[in-house]
Amino acid sequence: MKLMKIEKRIFWILALCMGYSLAALADNEINIEQTGDNLDLEILQVGADNIIKMKDNDSYINMSSLDIWMIQHNIGGNENQIVIDEMSGSGNDIKLGQGVAWDNSTAGWNYDGYEAGGHYIEIDLYGNNNEIEWHQTNQSGATDGHNFYLHVAGSDNSVDGRQQSSGVKDMELTLYNSYNNVQLRQKGANATHTADIVLDGLYGTDFILRQLGTTSQSYSISVDCLNPAGCSYNVQQGQ
């Protein structure tokens, strides 16, 4: 197939001033390559220091029917980066965020007015029919953004996400089997939360992780579901 720069449905706003002098801030950047048809992509970047890019020359967005809606909101401080490390399959619906929170408002997201960047996302996605939603927000102008890594191979997975408040949160999620339903959230000011999750097995798992509060939390989970009826897992630390 012919390799082409993204020329599909792209909407972007680059370097919206918002009362700041952008001459002192780095530019927003978008660098994506795509092979195939029917990609529906919308990009909104507000402020500065927002970067969307492929990880390296071996990274790609491939095949058809992907629906991706990226937003990055940054008043300046540290870079927001959505780094795409390989992507493939069809029928995917991927929303990311960074500096905003997804909701059911008319815009579909809201902005708290404090975001100063520092967030980072990296993606591996191979399967079909995945729904992935993510956020990542700071408060009070903090620049110690959150990290997030996602690895998906199977199909029909649904992953939610988040990571809120100041302080490093980190997160790594690996899904290889199908039919999982996962909700994740790490929230709490000035606290380091860490989660390293691997879900695999022959059958899907309903999984919820919440790590909340202003004290440091840490978790590493591996679930290999061998139950034909499926599995469930629920963890909550802090209030």
FILUM-626727 format. One record per residue: residue number from 0; residue in three letters; x, y, z of N, C-alpha, C in turn. Coordinates in Angstrom, 1 decimal, decimal comma. Last residue first. Layout:
BEGIN
REC  seq  type     n.u     n.v     n.w    ca.u    ca.v    ca.w     c.u     c.v     c.w
REC  NUM   ala       X       Y       Z       X       Y       Z       X       Y       Z
...
! end
This chain:
BEGIN
REC  seq  type     n.u     n.v     n.w    ca.u    ca.v    ca.w     c.u     c.v     c.w
REC  238   gln    -7,8     6,5    49,9    -9,2     7,1    49,8    -9,2     8,2    48,8
REC  237   gly    -5,9     3,5    49,4    -6,1     4,9    49,7    -7,5     5,3    49,6
REC  236   gln    -6,4     1,2    46,8    -5,5     1,6    47,9    -5,8     3,1    48,1
REC  235   gln    -8,1    -1,5    45,5    -8,2    -0,1    45,8    -7,3     0,2    47,0
REC  234   val    -8,9    -3,9    43,0    -7,9    -3,4    44,0    -8,2    -1,9    44,2
REC  233   asn   -10,3    -6,7    41,6   -10,6    -5,4    42,1    -9,6    -5,0    43,2
REC  232   tyr   -11,1    -8,9    39,1   -10,1    -8,5    40,0   -10,3    -7,0    40,3
REC  231   ser   -12,4   -11,9    37,5   -12,6   -10,5    38,0   -11,5   -10,2    39,0
REC  230   cys   -12,9   -13,9    34,6   -12,3   -13,6    35,9   -12,6   -12,2    36,2
REC  229   gly   -14,8   -16,4    32,8   -14,1   -15,2    32,9   -13,7   -15,0    34,4
REC  228   ala   -15,8   -18,9    32,4   -16,8   -17,9    32,8   -16,1   -16,5    32,9
REC  227   pro   -13,5   -20,4    32,0   -14,3   -20,1    30,8   -15,4   -19,1    31,1
REC  226   asn   -10,5   -19,5    33,5   -11,9   -19,8    33,8   -12,8   -19,5    32,6
REC  225   leu    -8,0   -18,6    33,3    -8,2   -19,9    32,7    -9,6   -20,4    33,0
REC  224   cys    -6,2   -15,6    33,3    -7,5   -16,2    33,4    -7,7   -17,5    32,6
REC  223   asp    -3,8   -14,4    34,9    -3,8   -15,3    33,8    -5,2   -16,1    33,9
REC  222   val    -2,5   -11,4    36,0    -3,8   -12,3    36,0    -3,8   -13,1    34,7
REC  221   ser    -0,4    -9,7    38,0    -0,4   -10,5    36,8    -1,6   -11,5    36,9
REC  220   ile     0,6    -6,6    39,3    -0,4    -7,6    39,2    -0,2    -8,4    37,9
REC  219   ser     1,9    -4,4    41,6     2,3    -5,2    40,4     1,4    -6,4    40,3
REC  218   tyr     1,9    -1,2    43,1     1,3    -2,5    42,8     1,8    -3,1    41,5
REC  217   ser     1,9     1,4    45,5     2,7     0,6    44,5     2,0    -0,7    44,3
REC  216   gln     1,7     4,8    46,7     1,2     3,4    46,5     2,0     2,7    45,5
REC  215   ser     2,3     7,4    49,0     2,8     6,6    47,9     2,1     5,2    47,9
REC  214   thr    -0,5     9,5    49,8     0,7     8,7    50,2     1,0     7,8    49,0
REC  213   thr    -2,8    10,8    49,1    -1,5    11,6    49,1    -0,3    10,8    49,6
REC  212   gly    -5,2     9,0    47,1    -4,6     9,6    48,3    -3,3    10,2    48,1
REC  211   leu    -5,4     5,8    45,3    -5,8     7,2    45,6    -5,0     7,7    46,8
REC  210   gln    -5,7     3,6    42,8    -4,7     4,0    43,8    -4,9     5,5    44,1
REC  209   arg    -7,6     1,1    41,5    -7,7     2,5    42,0    -6,6     2,7    43,0
REC  208   leu    -8,5    -1,1    39,0    -7,4    -0,7    39,9    -7,6     0,8    40,2
REC  207   ile   -10,4    -3,8    37,9   -10,4    -2,4    38,3    -9,3    -2,2    39,3
REC  206   phe   -11,4    -6,0    35,3   -10,3    -5,6    36,2   -10,5    -4,1    36,6
REC  205   asp   -12,5    -8,9    34,0   -12,9    -7,6    34,5   -12,0    -7,1    35,6
REC  204   thr   -10,8   -10,8    31,6   -10,9   -10,4    33,0   -11,5    -9,0    33,1
REC  203   gly   -11,3   -13,6    29,3   -11,2   -12,2    29,7   -11,3   -12,0    31,1
REC  202   tyr    -9,1   -16,5    28,8   -10,4   -15,8    28,9   -10,2   -14,4    29,4
REC  201   leu    -6,6   -17,5    28,8    -7,4   -17,9    27,7    -8,8   -17,1    27,7
REC  200   gly    -4,1   -14,9    29,5    -4,9   -16,1    29,8    -5,7   -16,5    28,6
REC  199   asp    -3,4   -11,7    31,0    -3,3   -12,7    29,9    -4,1   -13,9    30,3
REC  198   leu    -2,3    -8,7    32,1    -3,5    -9,5    32,0    -3,3   -10,5    30,8
REC  197   val    -0,2    -7,0    34,1    -0,2    -7,9    33,0    -1,4    -8,7    33,1
REC  196   ile     0,8    -3,9    35,4    -0,3    -4,8    35,3    -0,1    -5,7    34,0
REC  195   asp     2,0    -1,8    37,7     2,5    -2,6    36,6     1,6    -3,8    36,4
REC  194   ala     1,9     1,4    39,1     1,2     0,1    38,8     1,8    -0,6    37,6
REC  193   thr     2,5     3,8    41,6     3,0     3,0    40,5     2,2     1,8    40,3
REC  192   his     2,4     7,1    42,8     1,7     5,8    42,6     2,3     5,1    41,5
REC  191   thr     3,6     9,5    44,8     4,0     8,6    43,7     3,2     7,3    43,8
REC  190   ala     2,1    12,6    45,5     2,3    11,2    45,9     2,7    10,4    44,6
REC  189   asn     0,9    15,1    45,1     2,3    15,0    45,7     2,5    13,6    46,2
REC  188   ala    -2,5    14,1    45,2    -1,5    15,2    45,0    -0,2    14,8    45,8
REC  187   gly    -4,1    11,6    43,4    -3,6    12,0    44,7    -2,4    13,0    44,5
REC  186   lys    -4,8     8,7    41,5    -5,1    10,1    41,8    -4,6    10,4    43,2
REC  185   gln    -5,3     6,5    38,9    -4,3     6,8    40,0    -4,5     8,3    40,2
REC  184   arg    -7,2     3,9    37,5    -7,2     5,3    38,0    -6,1     5,5    39,0
REC  183   leu    -8,8     1,8    35,1    -7,6     2,2    35,9    -7,8     3,6    36,4
REC  182   gln   -10,6    -0,9    34,1   -10,7     0,5    34,5    -9,5     0,8    35,4
REC  181   val   -11,2    -3,3    31,5   -10,3    -2,7    32,5   -10,6    -1,3    32,8
REC  180   asn   -12,1    -6,2    30,2   -12,7    -4,9    30,5   -12,0    -4,3    31,7
REC  179   asn   -11,2    -8,4    27,6   -11,0    -7,8    28,9   -11,7    -6,5    29,0
REC  178   tyr   -11,2    -9,8    25,2   -12,5    -9,6    25,9   -12,2    -9,2    27,4
REC  177   ser    -8,1   -11,6    24,8    -9,3   -10,9    24,3   -10,3   -10,7    25,4
REC  176   asn    -4,6   -11,2    25,8    -5,8   -12,0    25,4    -7,0   -11,1    25,1
REC  175   tyr    -2,8    -9,2    26,4    -2,5   -10,1    25,2    -3,7   -10,9    24,8
REC  174   leu    -2,0    -6,2    27,8    -3,1    -7,1    27,5    -2,7    -8,0    26,3
REC  173   thr    -0,3    -4,4    30,1    -0,1    -5,3    29,0    -1,3    -6,2    28,9
REC  172   leu     0,5    -1,2    31,4    -0,5    -2,2    31,2    -0,2    -3,1    30,0
REC  171   glu     1,9     0,9    33,7     2,2     0,1    32,5     1,1    -1,0    32,5
REC  170   met     2,5     4,1    35,1     1,6     3,0    34,9     2,1     2,2    33,7
REC  169   asp     3,0     7,2    37,0     3,5     6,0    36,2     2,4     5,0    36,0
REC  168   lys     2,9     9,5    38,7     2,0     8,3    38,8     2,5     7,1    38,2
REC  167   val     4,3    12,2    40,3     4,5    11,1    39,3     3,6    10,0    39,7
REC  166   gly     2,4    15,1    41,0     3,2    14,0    41,4     3,2    12,9    40,4
REC  165   ser    -1,0    16,3    40,9     0,4    16,4    40,8     1,2    15,2    41,4
REC  164   ser    -3,8    14,6    39,3    -3,2    15,4    40,3    -1,7    15,4    40,1
REC  163   gln    -4,3    11,4    37,7    -4,7    12,8    38,0    -3,9    13,3    39,2
REC  162   gln    -5,1     9,0    35,6    -3,9     9,5    36,3    -4,1    11,0    36,4
REC  161   arg    -6,9     7,2    33,1    -6,8     8,4    33,9    -5,4     8,4    34,5
REC  160   gly    -8,6     4,2    31,9    -7,4     5,0    32,2    -7,5     6,0    33,3
REC  159   asp    -9,9     1,9    30,1   -10,3     3,3    30,4    -9,1     4,2    30,7
REC  158   val   -10,3    -0,5    27,6    -9,4     0,1    28,6    -9,8     1,5    28,9
REC  157   ser   -11,4    -3,4    26,2   -11,8    -2,1    26,6   -11,0    -1,6    27,8
REC  156   asn   -10,8    -5,6    23,5   -10,5    -5,1    24,8   -11,1    -3,7    25,0
REC  155   asp   -11,1    -6,9    21,0   -12,3    -6,6    21,8   -12,0    -6,3    23,3
REC  154   ser    -8,0    -8,8    20,7    -9,1    -8,0    20,2   -10,2    -7,8    21,3
REC  153   gly    -4,5    -8,7    21,7    -5,8    -9,4    21,4    -6,8    -8,3    21,0
REC  152   ala    -2,5    -6,8    22,3    -2,3    -7,7    21,2    -3,7    -8,3    20,8
REC  151   val    -1,2    -3,9    23,8    -2,4    -4,7    23,5    -2,2    -5,5    22,3
REC  150   his     0,3    -1,9    26,1     0,6    -3,0    25,2    -0,7    -3,8    25,0
REC  149   leu     1,1     1,3    27,2     0,0     0,3    26,9     0,5    -0,7    25,9
REC  148   tyr     2,1     3,5    29,7     2,5     2,6    28,6     1,4     1,6    28,4
REC  147   phe     2,7     6,7    31,0     1,7     5,6    30,8     2,1     4,8    29,6
REC  146   asn     3,4     9,2    33,5     3,8     8,3    32,4     2,6     7,3    32,1
REC  145   his     2,7    12,7    34,3     2,6    11,2    34,5     3,0    10,5    33,3
REC  144   gly     4,8    15,5    35,3     3,7    14,8    34,6     3,7    13,3    34,8
REC  143   asp     5,4    18,0    36,9     5,8    16,6    37,1     4,8    15,7    36,6
REC  142   thr     4,4    20,5    36,9     5,0    20,0    35,7     5,6    18,6    35,8
REC  141   ala     1,5    22,1    38,2     2,6    21,2    38,4     3,1    20,7    37,0
REC  140   gly    -0,7    23,8    38,3     0,4    24,2    37,5     1,6    23,3    37,6
REC  139   ser    -2,8    22,6    39,7    -2,0    23,6    40,3    -0,7    24,0    39,6
REC  138   gln    -2,6    19,2    38,3    -3,3    20,4    38,9    -2,3    21,4    39,5
REC  137   asn    -2,5    17,2    35,3    -1,9    17,8    36,5    -2,8    18,9    37,1
REC  136   thr    -3,8    14,3    33,7    -3,9    15,7    34,1    -3,1    16,0    35,3
REC  135   gln    -4,7    11,8    31,8    -3,5    12,3    32,3    -3,6    13,9    32,5
REC  134   his    -6,5     9,7    29,9    -6,5    11,1    30,3    -5,1    11,6    30,6
REC  133   trp    -8,0     7,4    27,5    -7,0     7,8    28,5    -7,1     9,3    28,8
REC  132   glu    -9,4     4,6    26,1    -9,6     6,0    26,5    -8,6     6,3    27,6
REC  131   ile    -9,9     2,3    23,6    -9,0     2,8    24,6    -9,2     4,2    24,9
REC  130   glu   -11,2    -0,5    22,3   -11,6     0,8    22,7   -10,7     1,2    23,8
REC  129   asn   -10,6    -2,7    19,5   -10,2    -2,2    20,9   -10,8    -0,8    21,1
REC  128   asn   -10,8    -4,0    17,1   -12,0    -3,7    17,8   -11,7    -3,3    19,3
REC  127   asn    -7,8    -6,1    16,9    -8,9    -5,4    16,3   -10,0    -5,0    17,4
REC  126   gly    -4,3    -5,7    17,8    -5,5    -6,4    17,6    -6,6    -5,5    17,0
REC  125   tyr    -2,0    -4,1    18,3    -2,0    -4,9    17,2    -3,4    -5,5    16,8
REC  124   leu    -0,2    -1,5    19,8    -1,5    -2,0    19,6    -1,6    -2,8    18,3
REC  123   asp     1,6     0,3    22,1     1,7    -0,8    21,1     0,3    -1,4    21,0
REC  122   ile     2,4     3,6    23,0     1,4     2,6    22,6     2,0     1,5    21,8
REC  121   glu     3,0     6,0    25,6     3,6     5,1    24,5     2,6     4,0    24,2
REC  120   ile     3,0     9,2    26,9     2,2     8,0    26,5     3,0     7,3    25,5
REC  119   tyr     3,4    11,7    29,3     4,0    10,9    28,3     3,2     9,6    28,1
REC  118   his     3,5    15,1    30,6     2,9    13,8    30,5     3,5    13,0    29,3
REC  117   gly     4,3    17,7    30,9     5,1    16,7    31,5     4,6    15,3    31,4
REC  116   gly     1,9    20,5    31,6     2,6    19,5    30,8     3,4    18,5    31,6
REC  115   ala     0,4    22,2    33,0     1,7    22,7    32,6     2,5    21,5    32,0
REC  114   glu    -3,0    23,2    33,5    -2,1    22,2    33,0    -0,8    22,7    32,5
REC  113   tyr    -5,1    24,5    34,7    -3,8    24,5    35,4    -2,7    23,7    34,7
REC  112   gly    -7,7    24,4    33,6    -7,0    25,7    33,6    -5,6    25,7    34,2
REC  111   asp    -9,1    22,1    33,2    -9,2    22,7    34,5    -8,4    24,0    34,6
REC  110   tyr   -11,3    21,1    30,7    -9,9    21,5    31,0   -10,0    22,4    32,3
REC  109   asn   -13,1    18,2    29,4   -13,0    19,5    30,1   -11,6    19,8    30,5
REC  108   trp   -14,9    16,8    26,6   -13,8    16,8    27,5   -13,8    18,2    28,2
REC  107   gly   -17,1    17,0    25,0   -16,5    15,6    25,2   -15,4    15,6    26,2
REC  106   ala   -18,5    19,3    24,5   -17,1    19,1    23,9   -16,6    17,7    24,0
REC  105   thr   -20,7    18,7    26,0   -20,9    18,9    24,5   -19,5    18,8    23,8
REC  104   ser   -19,8    16,0    28,3   -20,2    17,4    27,9   -20,3    17,5    26,4
REC  103   asn   -18,9    13,7    29,5   -20,0    13,6    28,6   -20,6    15,0    28,2
REC  102   asp   -15,3    13,6    29,4   -16,6    13,6    30,1   -17,7    13,5    29,0
REC  101   trp   -11,8    13,4    29,9   -12,9    13,1    29,1   -14,2    13,1    29,9
REC  100   ala    -9,7    16,1    30,8   -10,4    14,9    31,2   -11,6    14,6    30,3
REC   99   val    -6,4    17,3    29,8    -7,9    17,3    29,8    -8,4    16,0    30,4
REC   98   gly    -3,8    16,6    29,8    -4,1    18,0    30,2    -5,6    18,2    30,2
REC   97   gln    -4,5    14,1    27,8    -3,3    14,8    28,4    -3,6    16,3    28,6
REC   96   gly    -6,1    12,4    25,3    -6,2    13,5    26,2    -4,9    14,2    26,5
REC   95   leu    -7,2     9,9    23,7    -6,0    10,0    24,6    -6,2    11,2    25,6
REC   94   lys    -9,0     7,3    22,2    -9,0     8,7    22,7    -7,9     8,9    23,7
REC   93   ile    -9,7     5,1    19,7    -8,7     5,5    20,7    -8,8     6,9    21,0
REC   92   asp   -11,2     2,4    18,5   -11,6     3,7    18,9   -10,6     4,2    20,0
REC   91   asn   -10,8     0,2    15,7   -10,3     0,7    17,0   -10,9     2,1    17,3
REC   90   gly   -11,2    -1,1    13,3   -12,3    -1,0    14,2   -11,9    -0,4    15,5
REC   89   ser    -8,1    -2,9    12,8    -9,2    -2,1    12,4   -10,3    -2,1    13,4
REC   88   gly    -4,4    -2,9    13,0    -5,7    -3,4    13,2    -6,8    -2,5    12,7
REC   87   ser    -1,8    -1,1    14,8    -2,3    -1,9    13,6    -3,7    -2,3    13,9
REC   86   met     1,2     0,5    15,7    -0,2     0,4    15,8    -0,8    -0,3    14,6
REC   85   glu     4,2     1,7    17,1     3,5     0,7    16,3     2,0     0,8    16,6
REC   84   asp     4,2     4,0    19,3     5,1     2,9    19,0     4,3     1,8    18,4
REC   83   ile     3,8     7,2    19,6     3,1     6,1    19,0     4,2     5,1    18,6
REC   82   val     3,6     9,5    22,2     4,5     8,7    21,3     3,9     7,5    20,9
REC   81   ile     2,7    12,4    23,1     2,0    11,2    22,8     2,9    10,5    21,7
REC   80   gln     3,9    14,5    25,6     4,3    13,7    24,4     3,3    12,5    24,3
REC   79   asn     4,4    17,8    26,8     3,5    16,7    26,7     3,9    15,9    25,5
REC   78   glu     7,2    19,2    28,4     6,6    18,7    27,2     5,5    17,7    27,5
REC   77   asn     6,7    21,8    30,9     7,4    20,6    30,4     6,6    20,1    29,2
REC   76   gly     5,8    24,6    30,4     6,5    24,1    31,5     7,3    22,9    31,0
REC   75   gly     2,5    25,6    29,3     4,0    25,7    29,3     4,6    25,2    30,5
REC   74   ile    -0,1    24,9    29,1     0,2    26,3    29,2     1,7    26,6    29,3
REC   73   asn    -1,6    22,5    27,2    -0,4    22,8    28,0    -0,1    24,3    27,9
REC   72   his    -3,3    19,8    26,1    -3,5    21,1    26,6    -2,3    21,4    27,5
REC   71   gln    -4,2    17,7    23,4    -3,1    18,0    24,4    -3,3    19,5    24,8
REC   70   ile    -6,0    15,0    22,1    -6,0    16,3    22,6    -4,8    16,5    23,5
REC   69   met    -7,1    12,8    19,5    -6,0    13,2    20,4    -6,2    14,7    20,8
REC   68   trp    -8,8    10,2    18,4    -9,1    11,6    18,8    -8,1    12,0    19,9
REC   67   ile    -9,2     7,9    15,9    -8,4     8,4    16,9    -8,7     9,8    17,2
REC   66   asp   -10,2     5,0    14,6   -10,8     6,3    14,9   -10,1     6,8    16,1
REC   65   leu    -9,4     2,8    11,9    -9,1     3,4    13,2    -9,8     4,7    13,4
REC   64   ser    -9,9     1,8     9,3   -11,0     1,9    10,2   -10,6     2,3    11,7
REC   63   ser    -6,9    -0,2     8,4    -8,0     0,7     8,2    -8,9     0,8     9,4
REC   62   met    -3,2    -0,3     8,4    -4,6    -0,8     8,1    -5,7     0,2     8,2
REC   61   asn    -1,2     1,3    10,9    -1,4     0,5     9,7    -2,9     0,1     9,6
REC   60   ile     1,2     3,4    11,9    -0,2     3,2    12,0    -0,7     2,5    10,8
REC   59   tyr     4,5     2,6    13,2     3,5     2,8    12,1     2,1     2,8    12,7
REC   58   ser     8,1     2,3    13,7     6,7     2,5    14,2     5,8     2,9    13,1
REC   57   asp    10,6     2,3    12,8     9,9     1,1    12,7     8,5     1,2    13,2
REC   56   asn    11,6     4,8    13,3    11,3     4,5    11,9    10,6     3,2    11,7
REC   55   asp     9,9     5,7    16,3    11,1     5,6    15,5    10,7     5,2    14,1
REC   54   lys     7,5     6,8    17,4     8,6     6,5    18,2     9,9     6,5    17,4
REC   53   met     5,7     9,6    16,0     6,1     8,1    15,9     7,4     7,9    16,7
REC   52   lys     4,1    12,1    17,9     5,1    11,6    17,0     5,1    10,1    17,0
REC   51   ile     3,2    15,1    19,2     2,6    13,8    18,8     3,6    13,3    17,7
REC   50   ile     3,7    17,5    21,8     4,3    16,7    20,7     3,5    15,4    20,5
REC   49   asn     3,5    20,7    23,1     2,8    19,4    22,9     3,3    18,7    21,6
REC   48   asp     4,5    23,2    23,6     5,2    22,1    24,1     4,4    20,8    24,1
REC   47   ala     1,5    25,2    24,1     2,8    24,9    23,5     3,4    23,7    24,2
REC   46   gly    -1,9    25,6    23,4    -0,8    26,1    24,1     0,5    25,8    23,4
REC   45   val    -3,5    22,7    22,3    -3,6    24,1    22,7    -2,5    24,5    23,6
REC   44   gln    -4,4    20,6    19,7    -3,3    21,0    20,6    -3,4    22,4    21,0
REC   43   leu    -6,3    18,1    18,5    -6,4    19,5    19,0    -5,3    19,7    20,0
REC   42   ile    -7,1    16,0    15,8    -6,0    16,5    16,8    -6,3    17,9    17,2
REC   41   glu    -8,7    13,2    14,6    -8,8    14,6    15,0    -7,8    14,9    16,0
REC   40   leu    -9,1    10,8    12,1    -8,2    11,4    13,1    -8,5    12,8    13,3
REC   39   asp    -9,9     8,0    10,7   -10,6     9,2    11,1    -9,9     9,8    12,3
REC   38   leu    -8,9     6,0     8,0    -8,5     6,6     9,3    -9,2     7,9     9,6
REC   37   asn    -9,4     4,9     5,5   -10,4     5,1     6,5   -10,0     5,4     7,9
REC   36   asp    -6,4     2,9     4,6    -7,6     3,8     4,4    -8,4     3,9     5,6
REC   35   gly    -2,8     2,8     4,7    -4,1     2,2     4,6    -5,2     3,3     4,5
REC   34   thr    -0,4     4,0     6,9    -0,6     3,2     5,7    -2,1     2,7     5,7
REC   33   gln     1,0     7,1     8,1    -0,1     6,1     8,2    -0,2     5,3     6,8
REC   32   glu     2,9     9,0    10,4     2,8     8,4     9,1     1,8     7,3     9,2
REC   31   ile     3,2    12,2    12,0     2,5    10,8    12,0     2,6    10,3    10,6
REC   30   asn     3,9    14,6    14,0     4,6    13,9    13,0     4,1    12,5    13,0
REC   29   ile     3,5    17,8    15,3     2,7    16,6    14,9     3,5    15,9    13,8
REC   28   glu     4,2    20,1    17,9     4,6    19,3    16,8     3,7    18,1    16,6
REC   27   asn     4,3    23,4    19,1     3,6    22,1    19,1     4,1    21,4    17,8
REC   26   asp     7,4    25,0    20,1     6,3    24,8    19,2     5,6    23,5    19,5
REC   25   ala     8,2    26,4    23,3     8,5    25,6    22,2     7,2    25,3    21,3
REC   24   leu     8,1    29,9    24,2     7,7    28,5    24,4     8,0    27,7    23,1
REC   23   ala     8,4    32,5    23,7     9,3    32,0    24,7     9,1    30,5    24,9
REC   22   ala     6,4    33,1    21,9     7,8    33,2    21,4     8,8    32,6    22,4
REC   21   leu     4,0    33,0    23,1     4,5    31,8    22,7     5,9    31,9    22,1
REC   20   ser     3,0    34,6    25,9     3,8    34,9    24,7     4,5    33,6    24,3
REC   19   tyr    -0,5    34,0    26,7     1,0    33,8    26,9     1,7    34,2    25,7
REC   18   gly    -3,2    34,1    26,1    -2,6    35,2    27,0    -1,1    35,0    27,3
REC   17   met    -3,7    32,0    24,4    -4,2    32,0    25,7    -3,6    33,0    26,7
REC   16   cys    -2,7    31,1    21,8    -1,9    31,9    22,7    -2,4    31,9    24,1
REC   15   leu    -2,2    28,0    20,4    -3,3    29,0    20,8    -2,7    29,8    21,9
REC   14   ala    -0,6    26,1    18,9    -0,1    27,3    19,5    -1,2    28,4    19,7
REC   13   leu    -2,9    24,7    16,6    -1,5    24,8    17,1    -1,2    26,1    17,7
REC   12   ile    -5,5    22,7    16,2    -5,2    24,1    16,6    -3,8    24,1    17,2
REC   11   trp    -6,7    20,4    13,8    -5,8    20,8    14,8    -5,7    22,3    15,0
REC   10   phe    -8,1    17,7    12,4    -8,4    19,0    12,9    -7,4    19,4    14,0
REC    9   ile    -8,4    15,6     9,6    -7,5    16,1    10,7    -7,9    17,5    11,1
REC    8   arg    -9,3    13,1     7,9   -10,0    14,1     8,6    -9,2    14,6     9,8
REC    7   lys    -6,2    12,5     6,1    -7,6    12,2     6,4    -8,3    13,4     7,1
REC    6   glu    -3,7    12,6     5,7    -4,4    13,6     5,0    -5,9    13,4     5,2
REC    5   ile    -0,6    11,7     6,9    -2,0    11,7     7,2    -2,7    12,9     6,5
REC    4   lys     1,5    10,6     4,2     1,2    11,4     5,4    -0,3    11,5     5,6
REC    3   met     1,6     7,2     3,1     1,2     8,6     2,9     1,2     9,3     4,3
REC    2   leu     2,4     4,5     1,1     2,6     5,2     2,4     2,4     6,6     2,2
REC    1   lys     0,3     2,3    -0,5     1,1     3,5    -0,6     1,2     4,1     0,8
REC    0   met     0,8    -1,2     0,0     0,0     0,0     0,0     0,9     1,3     0,0
! end
